[in-house]
């Protein structure tokens, strides 16, 4: 594989990361609106996109090794090192620096949304735990004014006269 194929793979990876950001933002909308019915589905979609990102990263790594070796760099060269070691004259330094900047920006945005979602989930879990802890286990009924009252433990006898 040459630099053109590597650049194509980097574009694909960027598209997948944009899709991941979109899916995380969908998940965030569900969390903030309180509509948790579709949260499991949204989470599955995030996991599916993450799996595709992992696969794309693996293919890109193999292509990067080939290009790095061709350019006389270490096979473990990072994208930054590939950009710096690109042959001159040629467009590859600028192209790979652009990919690096795009991937870095997407990673920051994804991390921000992911962290925000984690805070929403943590807050919801804490609220649920606090609510459950405050329940005293006593069954409640309502009186004539609509106020909650504890049920009495005694037996009740109802006598109806018609």
C-alpha positions in Angstrom: 0.0 0.0 0.0 1.1 3.5 -0.8 0.5 6.9 0.7 -2.7 7.3 -1.4 -4.3 4.2 0.0 -3.2 5.2 3.5 -4.8 8.6 3.0 -8.1 6.9 1.9 -8.0 4.7 5.0 -7.5 7.8 7.2 -10.5 9.5 5.6 -12.5 6.4 6.3 -11.4 6.4 9.9 -12.3 10.1 10.3 -15.8 9.4 8.9 -16.2 6.6 11.4 -15.1 8.8 14.2 -17.7 11.5 13.1 -20.3 8.7 13.1 -19.2 7.8 16.7 -19.5 11.4 17.8 -23.0 11.5 16.2 -24.1 8.3 18.0 -22.8 9.6 21.3 -24.7 12.9 20.9 -27.8 10.9 20.1 -27.2 9.0 23.4 -26.8 12.3 25.2 -30.1 13.6 23.8 -31.8 10.5 25.2 -30.2 10.9 28.5 -31.0 14.6 28.9 -34.6 14.2 27.8 -35.2 11.4 30.2 -36.3 9.1 27.4 -34.4 6.1 28.3 -36.5 3.6 26.4 -34.1 3.7 23.4 -30.9 4.0 25.5 -30.0 0.4 25.1 -30.4 0.6 21.3 -28.3 3.8 21.2 -25.6 2.1 23.3 -25.6 -0.9 20.9 -25.2 1.5 17.9 -22.2 3.2 19.7 -20.6 -0.2 20.3 -21.1 -1.1 16.6 -19.4 2.0 15.4 -16.6 1.6 17.9 -16.0 -1.9 16.6 -15.8 -0.5 13.0 -13.3 2.1 14.3 -11.2 -0.6 15.8 -11.2 -2.6 12.6 -10.4 0.6 10.5 -7.5 1.4 12.9 -6.0 -2.0 12.5 -6.1 -1.8 8.7 -4.7 1.7 8.8 -1.9 0.5 11.1 -0.8 -2.1 8.6 -0.9 0.5 5.8 1.1 2.9 7.9 3.8 0.3 8.5 4.1 -0.3 4.7 4.4 3.5 3.9 6.8 4.0 6.8 9.1 1.2 5.6 9.0 2.5 2.0 10.0 6.0 3.2 12.8 4.6 5.4 11.1 5.2 8.7 10.5 2.8 11.6 7.5 0.5 10.9 6.1 1.7 14.2 6.1 5.4 13.1 3.2 7.5 14.2 1.1 9.6 11.9 3.0 12.6 13.1 6.3 10.9 12.3 5.0 9.9 8.9 4.0 13.5 8.1 7.5 14.7 9.2 9.2 12.0 7.2 7.3 12.4 4.0 9.5 12.9 1.0 10.0 16.4 -0.4 8.9 17.7 -2.7 5.4 16.3 -2.5 2.0 16.9 -0.9 2.1 14.0 1.6 3.5 16.1 4.6 0.6 18.5 4.3 -2.0 15.8 3.7 -0.9 13.7 6.7 -0.7 16.7 8.9 -4.3 17.5 7.9 -5.4 14.0 8.8 -3.5 14.2 12.1 -5.2 17.6 13.0 -8.6 16.2 12.0 -8.2 13.0 14.0 -7.0 14.9 17.0 -10.0 17.3 16.9 -12.5 14.5 16.5 -10.9 12.6 19.4 -11.2 15.6 21.7 -14.9 16.1 20.7 -15.7 12.5 21.2 -14.0 12.5 24.6 -16.0 15.5 25.7 -19.3 14.0 24.7 -18.4 10.6 26.3 -17.4 12.3 29.6 -20.6 14.3 29.6 -22.7 11.2 29.0 -20.8 9.4 31.8 -21.7 12.3 34.1 -25.4 12.0 33.2 -25.4 8.3 33.8 -23.6 8.7 37.1 -26.0 11.4 38.3 -29.0 9.3 37.3 -27.7 6.3 39.1 -26.9 8.4 42.2 -30.4 9.9 42.1 -32.0 6.4 41.8 -29.9 5.1 44.7 -30.8 8.1 46.9 -34.5 7.7 46.1 -34.4 4.0 46.9 -32.5 4.7 50.2 -35.2 7.2 51.3 -38.0 4.7 50.8 -38.8 3.3 54.2 -40.5 0.2 52.7 -43.8 1.2 54.2 -46.8 1.1 51.8 -48.5 4.4 51.4 -52.0 5.4 50.7 -53.6 8.7 50.1 -56.2 10.5 52.3 -59.1 12.5 51.2 -56.9 15.6 50.6 -54.5 13.7 48.4 -51.7 13.7 51.0 -49.6 10.5 51.4 -50.2 8.6 54.6 -48.9 5.4 56.1 -51.2 2.5 56.1 -52.2 1.2 59.5 -51.1 -2.2 60.5 -54.5 -3.1 62.0 -57.3 -5.0 60.3 -60.1 -3.0 58.9 -63.7 -4.0 58.9 -66.0 -2.5 56.3 -69.7 -2.8 56.9 -72.0 -1.6 54.2 -75.6 -1.2 54.7 -77.8 -0.9 51.7 
